[in-house]
């Protein structure tokens, strides 16, 4: 029986399985082993082997307790009121997951504030997502800019601090590749420029205004075509994040494979209603 359980344990190591799912499987395997120990304990006590039977009985109680805690945690996604060991272990080891989560939340909130204020502060009521398209030339400009920002330490490309195991776990959860470029990174300078000849709202970005390059253009504001939106509203580029680029996917036996990809832009614009006379002029220009 134990050889069979050990074979299952080793077999799981050959597959790229999500950590949470793997722990659920381990819990079920431990439950099977616990049932076997209950049977052995019963046979020992039935044959009056009191000392070994008593020791096996203690082992069954301990294993059953741990199986119960794991089942509640991994299957019901909560902790049990009978879990008296975890707080004690936290005091002994000094590790507290809640503190780590709070620190991560504070870090994400701070990053969000910094990125929001990169081009001024806007309230959520005045912001709307914009759809961005990137031409071949704009993609080359964006790739060159990202390389420059990473080289100078302004952008970080370390998979958000994830190692190979964490990258595989995230891929198994999202089924999407994990980008090398960390999330929510904004260029030092960005601006929205209206190209009257090309009838486009173009996004420029760079190390500064002097070195700005064209990296994309807006095609929709929310669900509205950009020309209609620009005729009705004054539009301002509130924030823009760089996404995509080189990324990793799971390989064989716990390894990852690095592949290349195009960069993208996530943009939000602030808007303000034009007066009627100006809106009419803009609409006539867009129709020409």
Secondary structure, DSSP 4 states (H G I P E B T S, - for coil): -HHHHHHHHHHGGGS---HHHHHHHHHHHHHHHHHHHHHHHHHHHHTT-HHHHHHHHHHHHHHHHHHHHHHHHHHSSS--TT--HHHHHHHHH---HHHHHHHHHHHHHHHHHHHHGGG----GGGEEEEEEE--HHHHHHHHHHHHHHHHTTSS--SGGG--HHHHHHHHHHH-SPEESSPSS---SEEEEEEETTTTEEEEEEESSSTT-EEEEEEEEETTEEHHHHHHHEEEEEEEEEEEESSEEEE-STT-EEEE---EEEEEEEEEEEPPHHHHHHHHHHHH-
